[in-house]
Amino acid sequence: MNLNPATVLDPVFHFLDWIIAEWGVYIYLVFVWLSLILIAWIFSGGLRRKFPNQPNVRAGIGIVIQPHTPPPRIIIHEYDPPDDGLD
C-alpha cells in the first residue's frame, strides 16, 4: 500500500486539471457572479448581528452630483513700482 500523498492524490489532481481545462471559463464566470452577489449581500447588512429587541433600521446610499462651476478668474497685474525718483 502506497501512502505517499502525491501518489494518493494524483487522481484528484488529474480530475481537477480536466475540469479546469474543459469547464474553466464557466467556473470562472460562476465565481465572478457569486462574488458580486456576496458583496451586495455584505453591503446590505448581511454580516451584521441581529439583536431580537432592536428596531429594523435601513440606510440607503445616495449619490450627489453637483453642477460644474467654472473656477474664479485670476487677474494678473504687472508690478508698477512707485514713482519715488529712485530709478
Long-range contacts (C-beta under 8 A, 24 or more apart in sequence): none
